[in-house]
Amino acid sequence: MKKVSIWQIIIYIFLIVMAVLYLAPLLWTFNVSFKTNKEIFTAPFALPQDATFENFTFAWTAGKLGIATLNSFIVCVVTLLLSMIIGSMAAFGIARLRWKFSHLALVYFLTGMMIPVHCVLIPLFTRFAKVGLSNSLTGLVLPYLTFSLPITIFIMVGFFEGMPNELIESACIDGASIYQIFFKVCLPLGKTGLFVTGLMTFVGNWNELLLAMVFISDDMKKTLPVSLSKFVGPYNTNYSQMFAAIIIAIIPTIVVYCAFSNQIVDGLTAGAVKG
Amino acid sequence: MDKLLRNKKAIVIFMAPALILFTFILFIPICQSVYYSFCDYNALTPAKWVGLKNYQGLLQDKTLKIALKNSIFFLIYSCVTQLIMGLFLAALLTNIDKGRNLFKNIIYLPCVLSSAALGLLWMFIFSPKLGINQLLQKIGMEGPLWLMDTKGFIILPMWVIAFVALWQYVGQSMMLYMAQISGISKSLYEASYIDGCSKAKSFRYITLPLVRPMVATAMSLNAIGSLKFFDMIFNMTEGGPNHKTEVLATHLYQQGFKYFKYGYASAIGVLLLVLCLAVTLFINKVVKTEPYEM
């Protein structure tokens, strides 16, 4: 039998404590979201006496989380698709096409990672108001897309540079045009990368609050993180409804994460290790 | 082949959409923001050049001083704690065989969840009569007013927020360090064990130096992330009590979209941008080393 060292046991105990510290708040939220407001104050840690879905139905309908979820979904999916197409095209142009300024273009895109979104908030807000893009989902997609491009391009450049030259050469000899090479050879080969960047774009934008809060004032067009804040007021916070709302907001990302956690992690590290 | 890859029209078609978006949604607005920061500009009047007036205003703004102090505290705190905790967790996780993925995924989980939602959750946990204080009450202790105490140079609410931010984002640093550590050749460790190194020693003399390039990457991500930090503070304290937990990002939002002082808010934005660039350059100069042969 393999000897279990005392250090291994200590490490495991520490990790289990960490895991509890991470899961307890989430599980507890889940538990509380089925309670009445009174129960939260009297028996905060017990299981709910008679579990009720009322909080969820209230949050979903009266709190307009249903429509907010739909808005978030539309914005995120459109952004994800566009960023995959536009980003991988630019990445291909940088990694494979031969032109003088390709490196400069990459640097230009990568500086975007260092720029906080706050700095463009006011100019975008005033300009979007002028051209009728404020208070519309399109007005959210444009900045989301732009801020998703640096990481998409960064990761996809890595993928395209790693592809063997022979593939492109043989496609070229077979008479393929550059567009066919991109769409029929390189893009299918880079689909792992696309998938990863797509996931990261989706998760990042699903959680975005600031832009959505500034650009959208119409209740019917608000996204999930913005609609959440309606559940807290200075005088009348209804905690059980707030908790149901929190659960509604985080369940989709938890589901996506559970299904694709390995790819998300790969994506994160794929980008960073090369940098 | 070469002709195909030098096709000017193709280059334009591939690059144009991204370049246009980037230029119009990011680059030009940044330039505009710099211009507005020299202007008297609010929701009612068009931008009017006033030179350095906004920046002079920044010097006299008491809330800005608090916000700057909090932002810098936050920056240093997250760089240091994320580095230590991230490396520590990464070292632990690379040393166990069973359940590595499980623990890794649990600790990374909050990184993908909405900070806005987690902010509400933690606001509840740290509120005066609920959450943690209910727990403390059970063992007969009275908890402090976690999010409302205003004593001290760095007030308690800032420590609480900084702790929650560490809780949420340490998974990201951990992941980056794990990736770097797993790239270190096993033969280096084996050689060190044969030479009689303990695990601690081989961590000190092999892992630490070889992980250094990633420290630069992870640290600049943390630094920029901490300067951008907004959602959680907004939902936990909204900058209160009495603007004591304001950071640059929340102050910018307040000035720009509550009081509609666009020019002034732009000046805060420029300050934020300069800080981001300076910190990144600094980290890359000081921390980054030439990559080793691995």
Interface residues (C-beta under 8 A of the other chain):
Chain A: W7 Q8 I11 Y12 F14 L15 M18 A19 L21 Y22 L23 P25 L26 T29 I40 F41 P44 F45 I86 G87 M89 A90 F92 G93 I94 R96 L97 R98 W99 A105 Y108 F109 G112 M113 M114 I115 P116 V117 H118 C119 V120 L121 I122 P123 L124 F125 T126 R127 L142 P143 L145 T146 F147 L149 I153 I168 E169 C172 S177 I178 Y179 I181 F182 V203 W206 N207 L209 L210 V214 L224 P225 V226 L228 S229 F231 V232 Y239 M242 F243 A245 I246 A249 I250 T253 I254 V256 Y257 S261 N262 I264 V265 L268 T269 A272 V273 G275
Chain B: M1 D2 L4 L5 R6 N7 A10 I11 I13 F14 M15 P17 A18 L19 L21 F22 I25 L26 I28 P29 I30 Q32 S33 Y36 L89 L92 L93 N95 I96 G99 N101 L102 F103 K104 N105 I106 I107 Y108 L109 P110 V112 L113 S114 S115 A116 A117 L118 L120 L121 W122 M123 F124 I125 K129 L130 G131 Q134 L135 W167 Q172 M175 L176 M178 A179 Q180 G183 K199 M214 T217 A218 S220 L221 I224 L227 K228 F230 D231 F234 N235 L248 A249 L252 Y253 G256 F257 Y262 A265 S266 G269 V270 L272 L273 C276 L277 T280
